[in-house]
C-alpha cells in the first residue's frame, strides 16, 4: 500500500497519468538500483519505487519547495526514512549527476520537450524512461523528438487511460561524444 497526503503537490494516485506511470514501472518486473522522479510533486512515483526497491537510490526533484515538503510528509507516512531519499530543488540541480536505471517524468508536454537533453542523458545503459502528463495525441511528438535527439533511446510502448497516455522508453546504447 502507498499512502499519499496530496498537500499542494500533484500526485494523489487517482490521476490517470500517475496510475499509468506506476503500471509501466510494475510491469517491468525488474529491480532497479536507482531512480529519479523528475517533477515529483507529492513524491508518489519515487515513494512507490522505494517501496519496491528499498535498497536503491532515489532522487526526488521539483521546482517547488512546498512540493518537497509534501514529499517529506509522504515519505514518513509510508514508514520510509528521509535519509533514504535526496530531495532536490533547481538551485541544487547539479547534484543530479547520476545515471539512473529508471527515470519518471510525469509533467506537461512543454516541460518534457524543454528537458529532453537532461532526461534522455540521465539514463544508464538499459535504463528506462517513463514519460507522462500527456494527452492522447501528444505522444507522437514526444516519441519523435526524444528518439531523434537521442538515437540511443528506443520507444518500447505507450499505455492509455481515458484522455491520457504514458510512454516507456529504454536506453539501448551509449552515444560516443565527439
Secondary structure, 3 states (H helix, E strand, C coil): CCCCCCCCCCCCCCCHHHHHHHHHHHHCCCCCCEEEEECCCCCHHHHHHHHHCCCCEEEEECCCHHHHHHHHHHHHHCCCCHHHCEEECHHHHHHCCCCEEEEEEECCHHHHHHCHHHHHCCEEEEEEEEEEEEECCCHHHHHHHHHHHCCCEEEEEEEEECCEEEEEEEECCCCCCC
